[in-house]
Amino acid sequence: MKHESRSIKHEKKRKECAPFASHLFTLVAHDSFAFTLIEVLVGAAVFLIVALAAYNAYIGLFKLIDLSQYKILAVNLANEQFEIARNMPYNDVGITGGIPSGKLAHTQTLVRGGVTFGVTTTVRNLDLPFDGTIGGSPNDLSPADNKLVDIMVSCDGCKNMKPISLTGQVAPKNLETASNNGALFVRVFDANGQPVQGASVNIVNVATSTSIIINDVTDATGMLQIIDVPPGNTAYRITVTKNGYSTDRTYPPGDIANPTPLKPDATVLLQQVTQVSFSIDKLGMINVVSIGPTCASIPDFNFALVSSKTIGTNIPKFSQNLMTNSSGTLDLTAMEWDTYTVVPTDTSYVVAGLNPLNPTTVNPDSAQQLQIIATPHMPQSILVTVKDGATQLPISGATVTLSKSGWTDTKTTGKGFINQTDWSGGDGQSEYIITNRYMYDSLGIDVTSSVGETILRSAFGIYMFYGALESSTFDTGSDSNFYTLTWSPTDQPVETGPDNVRFQVATATSTTPTDWEFLGPDGTTETYYTIPDSPMNEVHNGDRYLRYRMHLKTVTSTSTPRIADASFTFTSSCTPPGQVIFSNLSNVMYHIRVQKDGYTDFEYDVPADTDWQEVLVVLTQ
């Protein structure tokens, strides 16, 4: 009974609590509608963007307020300094150690409102036209009429603030009297003769113990006028430059390094105007590469570079000994506009050509590419450069003949050449690296019995009837046009019969073509070059790599053809235009003859008495 009674009570209590439990379940189910992760991230991103925008606007507002305060402080400081100048005695209104001389400092560092400012004060004498001007009509014997005071306030630590400048005039109270001084006018122009505004001019009095130093800038006409300058003979050293520009200056006469300068220090005479002109312009650069005739880099090449501008008698403004780096390159920055001549100083190589020709022109604000084509050093070398007289451009295709008693050599300008004069190193070399080796030969070839010559193999004085040799691969350095194939000696023993020396040529765009196809003068495999100096077929043009195949034969066992030199000519991007070089000459007099269709022949005698020299030939039509 007690148990039943307890069960009935429990059931009643459960029914009483059922509505509350149902309501609680409903609330929990309703609250399960929460934000997804993506919704939370998007909301946070939007909030962050809005917050950052508000923050940047807040910061920008404070920056504007700070900038405005900086400007107010700067203007007040400029007014303060100008009022100081206006309230000084007139004779004291000037720059300490400057012209006009006075008690104002040229530069100061001052603090106002907790901000550090730089103050630059410039004072100039003004020659007003109402009573004439110095050197004019009428001539003003007291040209320092008024003084111009310029106050410039800058702040390096104030972001986005431009310098504040305040300019005004200060006039004397009394009438002027005749001056015992003169005037110094500095005019600055560029390479085109146009005035250079804002050029920095430094003037130093070097003739007296009284220190006078002026630092000022030119106006819109490229002029800086210094009035009321104390007279002095070669007393004022002037240097003119501008950021990113070249520098021009005067020099002291009698200096050991430059005893007779073309632009001596300026002289100022009593009541006269001295005007000195200077030319400056934007700096350029020269990118130098030292390479061989086949475009291979030549590292650590030594040369001198000399400018055509001079600062005195036979004293160039620029002359330096230079060297390319391990990659055969050298970048010369900050070069003044001028023309520069390359002079070789290297002991291992000589200059075999230049592109562009000597002298190299550097224009303002430009980069000039300079190729120095060099070949291994041999004594007594003559570089012949042929130019057109009207255009001064190089002439390619000119025939240059150098001769002496019993010897003649002829070359053509604008064409490179590669030759092989020794094969004694043997076969098995794919690329032409070791100059006395080659790719392949047949049993009938002998490259060692006769020094520097290739002949037919013999046994006990009996020559084989045929032999062939295939060269290594020659690299011209870039896509090339090929011109002539030649060999020497040109005359072969008659006993060996006709066509005793024959050549074929194969070219390709890579060192590993599918097949080296050797061709003759008609561009087929069926023909052979049998005459030295034969023109090569145009089918080879545009290729870079070349091999030749030499065929020797004889109709008698007692005589053999001989080859001492095999060569070909070509043009490529590394072929110097309008130039040829003759090397390993004797120290005797040579005769040069230059010929080109449409031009007058040129003839000249030149001694080969120096290690290297350049002969300039100008042809006229």
Summary of the structure (lengths in Angstrom):
residues: 621
radius of gyration: 43.1
end to end distance: 145.7
largest distance: 154.6
contacts: 1913
relative contact order: 0.08
helix: 15%
strand: 42%
